[in-house]
Amino acid sequence: MNKSDYIDGLYVKNGRLINERPNSMTGIQKAVSIKRSVTNDRKINQVAEAIQLAENKKNFNELYF
């Protein structure tokens, strides 16, 4: 491949335009994505914990003293 075939991260290979540009996500976008995933994980953990507590309460109520 010649240097003239490679322009701004794009080049032609077998008649097709290939994109070799770096990831276009900025630092702010990455931070927002991480924050969103952390928030989502917290919500999932809260639901899982609530389900576990409900099951424990159900099992405790079935005990006879």
PAKETI-823512 format. One record per atom (N, C-alpha, C, O): x, y, z; atom name; residue number from 0. Coordinates in pm, 1 decimal, padded with zeros to 6 digits, always signed. Each point is the difference from the previous one (the first is absolute). Layout:
# residues N
> X:Y:Z:CA:NUM
...
***
This chain:
# residues 65
> +00084.8:-00116.6:+00000.0:N:0
> -00084.8:+00116.6:+00000.0:CA:0
> +00090.0:+00123.8:+00000.0:C:0
> +00093.0:+00010.6:+00079.9:O:0
> -00121.6:+00080.2:-00168.4:N:1
> +00076.0:+00124.4:-00009.5:CA:1
> -00049.0:+00101.2:+00102.4:C:1
> -00113.4:-00006.5:+00047.5:O:1
> +00202.3:+00100.7:-00014.5:N:2
> -00041.5:+00106.0:+00091.2:CA:2
> -00108.1:+00086.3:-00061.2:C:2
> -00081.5:+00057.3:+00072.3:O:2
> +00079.3:-00047.0:-00203.8:N:3
> -00101.8:+00082.7:-00064.7:CA:3
> -00138.9:-00062.2:+00011.1:C:3
> -00100.3:+00069.8:-00015.4:O:3
> +00093.2:-00201.0:+00042.0:N:4
> -00129.2:-00067.1:+00016.0:CA:4
> -00060.3:+00022.7:+00138.7:C:4
> -00119.1:-00024.0:+00020.1:O:4
> +00199.6:+00069.8:+00075.2:N:5
> -00042.4:+00015.7:+00138.3:CA:5
> -00021.8:+00148.7:+00028.8:C:5
> +00096.1:+00076.3:+00010.0:O:5
> -00223.2:-00035.3:+00003.4:N:6
> -00033.6:+00141.1:+00021.1:CA:6
> -00092.8:+00011.3:+00120.0:C:6
> -00110.0:-00055.4:-00001.4:O:6
> +00153.3:+00127.0:+00105.8:N:7
> -00080.2:+00026.2:+00120.0:CA:7
> -00059.2:-00127.3:+00060.0:C:7
> -00114.9:+00000.7:+00044.3:O:7
> +00190.5:-00108.8:-00042.1:N:8
> -00047.8:-00123.6:+00060.5:CA:8
> -00084.2:-00085.4:-00092.6:C:8
> -00048.7:-00105.3:+00040.9:O:8
> +00030.7:+00147.9:-00163.6:N:9
> -00077.4:-00076.2:-00098.1:CA:9
> +00093.0:-00048.4:-00110.5:C:9
> +00094.1:+00069.4:-00038.5:O:9
> -00121.5:-00188.1:-00011.3:N:10
> +00074.6:-00049.2:-00115.2:CA:10
> -00087.5:-00094.7:-00080.7:C:10
> -00102.5:-00048.6:+00047.8:O:10
> +00144.4:+00023.8:-00169.5:N:11
> -00075.0:-00087.4:-00090.0:CA:11
> +00070.0:-00134.9:-00004.8:C:11
> +00120.3:-00008.2:-00024.7:O:11
> -00197.3:-00097.5:+00048.7:N:12
> +00054.1:-00135.9:-00004.6:CA:12
> -00098.2:-00084.2:-00079.9:C:12
> -00116.9:-00011.7:+00036.5:O:12
> +00164.5:-00046.5:-00145.2:N:13
> -00082.9:-00082.8:-00087.7:CA:13
> -00124.3:+00074.9:-00047.4:C:13
> -00107.5:-00058.5:-00013.4:O:13
> +00123.1:+00187.0:-00011.7:N:14
> -00110.8:+00079.6:-00050.9:CA:14
> -00098.2:+00046.4:+00105.7:C:14
> -00102.8:+00059.3:-00032.8:O:14
> +00133.0:-00085.5:+00160.3:N:15
> -00089.5:+00041.4:+00108.4:CA:15
> +00070.6:+00101.7:+00088.8:C:15
> +00121.0:-00008.2:+00021.4:O:15
> -00196.5:+00103.0:+00029.5:N:16
> +00054.9:+00101.3:+00089.4:CA:16
> +00002.4:-00055.6:+00142.3:C:16
> -00104.2:-00036.9:+00054.1:O:16
> +00223.0:+00030.8:+00006.3:N:17
> +00018.6:-00054.7:+00133.4:CA:17
> +00028.0:+00114.1:+00096.6:C:17
> +00084.4:+00085.5:-00026.6:O:17
> -00156.2:-00084.5:+00140.0:N:18
> +00016.0:+00103.9:+00100.8:CA:18
> +00093.3:-00050.1:+00109.4:C:18
> -00034.9:-00092.8:+00073.0:O:18
> +00150.8:+00151.8:-00060.8:N:19
> +00097.4:-00034.5:+00103.9:CA:19
> +00019.2:+00116.6:+00095.3:C:19
> +00106.0:+00013.0:+00061.3:O:19
> -00207.1:+00071.9:-00047.9:N:20
> +00009.4:+00115.4:+00089.1:CA:20
> -00007.5:-00046.0:+00145.0:C:20
> -00060.6:-00103.0:+00029.3:O:20
> +00122.3:+00179.2:+00062.4:N:21
> -00009.5:-00035.4:+00141.7:CA:21
> -00140.9:+00024.9:+00053.2:C:21
> -00081.3:+00066.7:-00064.0:O:21
> +00054.5:-00121.0:+00180.6:N:22
> -00129.8:+00016.1:+00063.2:CA:22
> -00031.2:+00148.0:+00017.1:C:22
> +00083.6:+00076.3:+00048.5:O:22
> -00203.5:-00035.7:-00088.1:N:23
> -00034.6:+00141.6:+00002.6:CA:23
> -00065.3:+00043.5:+00129.5:C:23
> -00047.9:+00113.1:+00008.5:O:23
> +00043.9:-00198.4:+00092.8:N:24
> -00063.7:+00032.5:+00127.2:CA:24
> +00092.3:+00091.5:+00081.0:C:24
> +00117.6:-00031.0:+00019.3:O:24
> -00171.2:+00142.7:+00027.3:N:25
> +00079.0:+00093.3:+00079.1:CA:25
> +00007.0:-00046.1:+00145.0:C:25
> -00068.0:-00094.4:+00040.3:O:25
> +00151.3:+00162.6:+00036.8:N:26
> +00013.5:-00034.2:+00140.7:CA:26
> -00128.8:+00021.8:+00077.4:C:26
> -00033.7:-00078.0:+00089.0:O:26
> -00038.8:+00184.8:-00123.4:N:27
> -00126.7:+00028.0:+00067.5:CA:27
> -00100.8:-00109.7:-00030.9:C:27
> -00072.5:-00044.1:+00089.2:O:27
> +00066.9:-00000.5:-00214.0:N:28
> -00091.7:-00107.7:-00037.6:CA:28
> +00035.4:-00128.3:+00073.0:C:28
> -00089.3:-00073.3:+00042.3:O:28
> +00217.7:+00044.8:-00026.7:N:29
> +00042.0:-00119.4:+00073.1:CA:29
> -00041.0:+00009.2:+00146.6:C:29
> -00047.1:-00097.9:+00058.0:O:29
> +00065.1:+00216.4:+00002.3:N:30
> -00037.0:+00018.4:+00140.0:CA:30
> -00150.6:-00017.0:+00019.5:C:30
> -00043.5:-00062.3:+00096.8:O:30
> -00035.3:+00117.3:-00187.9:N:31
> -00145.4:-00013.9:+00008.7:CA:31
> -00040.7:-00145.6:-00015.4:C:31
> -00089.5:-00047.5:+00069.9:O:31
> +00153.9:-00022.5:-00160.0:N:32
> -00029.9:-00141.4:-00020.7:CA:32
> +00031.7:-00081.3:+00125.8:C:32
> -00077.8:-00086.9:+00039.4:O:32
> +00191.0:+00115.0:+00022.5:N:33
> +00037.5:-00071.0:+00122.6:CA:33
> -00098.9:+00031.7:+00111.3:C:33
> -00042.4:-00089.5:+00073.0:O:33
> +00005.3:+00217.9:-00059.7:N:34
> -00095.3:+00040.0:+00103.8:CA:34
> -00134.4:-00068.8:-00021.0:C:34
> -00062.5:-00045.8:+00095.7:O:34
> +00018.4:+00038.6:-00220.7:N:35
> -00128.0:-00065.0:-00031.0:CA:35
> +00005.5:-00148.3:+00035.5:C:35
> -00096.0:-00054.2:+00054.9:O:35
> +00206.8:-00011.2:-00085.6:N:36
> +00010.0:-00143.0:+00029.9:CA:36
> +00006.8:-00025.3:+00150.5:C:36
> -00054.5:-00099.2:+00048.3:O:36
> +00121.0:+00188.3:+00026.6:N:37
> +00006.0:-00014.8:+00145.6:CA:37
> -00139.7:+00017.1:+00059.4:C:37
> -00040.1:-00076.3:+00087.8:O:37
> -00033.7:+00176.4:-00135.8:N:38
> -00136.4:+00022.3:+00048.7:CA:38
> -00088.0:-00120.3:-00030.0:C:38
> -00078.0:-00043.2:+00084.8:O:38
> +00090.5:-00010.7:-00205.0:N:39
> -00078.1:-00117.0:-00038.3:CA:39
> +00034.5:-00120.3:+00087.9:C:39
> -00089.0:-00074.2:+00041.6:O:39
> +00217.0:+00055.1:-00013.8:N:40
> +00041.7:-00110.3:+00086.4:CA:40
> -00057.4:+00014.6:+00141.0:C:40
> -00041.8:-00098.0:+00061.6:O:40
> +00040.3:+00221.2:-00011.7:N:41
> -00056.7:+00023.2:+00133.9:CA:41
> -00147.6:-00036.1:+00003.8:C:41
> -00047.1:-00062.2:+00095.3:O:41
> -00025.7:+00101.6:-00199.5:N:42
> -00142.6:-00031.7:-00005.1:CA:42
> -00022.0:-00150.8:-00004.4:C:42
> -00087.8:-00052.4:+00068.6:O:42
> +00166.7:-00016.3:-00148.3:N:43
> -00012.3:-00145.8:-00010.7:CA:43
> +00030.8:-00065.3:+00134.6:C:43
> -00069.0:-00093.3:+00041.1:O:43
> +00172.4:+00142.1:+00027.3:N:44
> +00035.1:-00056.0:+00131.4:CA:44
> -00109.8:+00025.8:+00102.0:C:44
> -00027.6:-00085.9:+00083.8:O:44
> -00035.7:+00203.1:-00089.2:N:45
> -00108.3:+00029.8:+00093.1:CA:45
> -00118.4:-00093.6:-00022.6:C:45
> -00059.5:-00048.1:+00096.5:O:45
> +00024.8:+00022.0:-00220.5:N:46
> -00111.1:-00090.7:-00030.1:CA:46
> +00034.1:-00141.3:+00046.4:C:46
> -00083.5:-00067.9:+00059.6:O:46
> +00205.9:+00024.0:-00086.9:N:47
> +00041.0:-00134.2:+00042.3:CA:47
> -00003.2:-00011.9:+00152.1:C:47
> -00043.2:-00102.2:+00053.4:O:47
> +00088.7:+00206.2:+00016.3:N:48
> -00001.7:-00002.4:+00145.9:CA:48
> -00143.4:-00002.2:+00053.1:C:48
> -00029.0:-00070.2:+00097.0:O:48
> -00059.8:+00145.6:-00159.2:N:49
> -00141.0:+00001.6:+00042.2:CA:49
> -00063.6:-00137.2:-00019.3:C:49
> -00076.2:-00045.6:+00085.2:O:49
> +00106.2:-00019.1:-00194.2:N:50
> -00053.2:-00134.5:-00025.4:CA:50
> +00051.0:-00097.2:+00105.8:C:50
> -00075.8:-00082.2:+00051.4:O:50
> +00204.9:+00092.1:-00019.0:N:51
> +00058.0:-00088.9:+00101.2:CA:51
> -00063.3:+00024.1:+00136.9:C:51
> -00031.1:-00095.2:+00071.6:O:51
> +00011.8:+00222.0:-00034.9:N:52
> -00063.7:+00030.4:+00127.9:CA:52
> -00142.9:-00052.1:+00004.7:C:52
> -00043.6:-00050.7:+00103.4:O:52
> -00029.5:+00062.3:-00212.7:N:53
> -00137.4:-00050.2:-00004.5:CA:53
> -00002.6:-00151.6:+00016.0:C:53
> -00086.4:-00053.2:+00069.7:O:53
> +00179.1:-00016.1:-00132.7:N:54
> +00006.8:-00145.6:+00014.0:CA:54
> +00035.8:-00039.0:+00143.3:C:54
> -00056.2:-00095.2:+00054.1:O:54
> +00149.1:+00168.0:+00007.4:N:55
> +00037.7:-00028.7:+00138.1:CA:55
> -00118.3:+00022.5:+00094.4:C:55
> -00024.4:-00080.4:+00090.0:O:55
> -00048.7:+00189.7:-00110.7:N:56
> -00116.9:+00027.7:+00083.1:CA:56
> -00105.7:-00108.4:-00016.9:C:56
> -00062.6:-00041.9:+00097.3:O:56
> +00042.9:-00003.5:-00220.7:N:57
> -00098.2:-00106.3:-00027.1:CA:57
> +00042.8:-00127.5:+00072.4:C:57
> -00083.2:-00066.0:+00062.1:O:57
> +00210.2:+00030.6:-00069.0:N:58
> +00048.4:-00120.7:+00067.4:CA:58
> -00010.3:+00014.0:+00151.9:C:58
> -00032.4:-00097.1:+00068.4:O:58
> +00059.1:+00214.8:-00015.2:N:59
> -00010.3:+00021.3:+00143.5:CA:59
> -00144.2:-00012.1:+00047.8:C:59
> -00024.9:-00055.9:+00106.8:O:59
> -00070.5:+00107.8:-00184.5:N:60
> -00140.4:-00007.0:+00037.2:CA:60
> -00054.0:-00142.3:-00004.1:C:60
> -00102.2:-00028.4:+00062.5:O:60
> +00168.7:-00062.3:-00135.0:N:61
> -00045.9:-00138.3:-00008.1:CA:61
> +00048.6:-00084.5:+00119.3:C:61
> -00044.5:-00113.3:+00018.5:O:61
> +00135.6:+00169.0:+00061.4:N:62
> +00051.3:-00073.6:+00115.5:CA:62
> -00104.2:-00001.1:+00110.9:C:62
> -00073.1:+00097.1:+00019.6:O:62
> +00067.8:-00207.9:+00052.0:N:63
> -00091.1:-00011.7:+00113.4:CA:63
> +00081.0:-00004.1:+00128.0:C:63
> +00094.1:-00078.4:+00011.9:O:63
> -00129.9:+00162.3:+00083.6:N:64
> +00072.4:+00003.2:+00127.0:CA:64
> -00080.3:-00063.6:+00108.2:C:64
> +00045.0:-00006.6:+00114.5:O:64
***
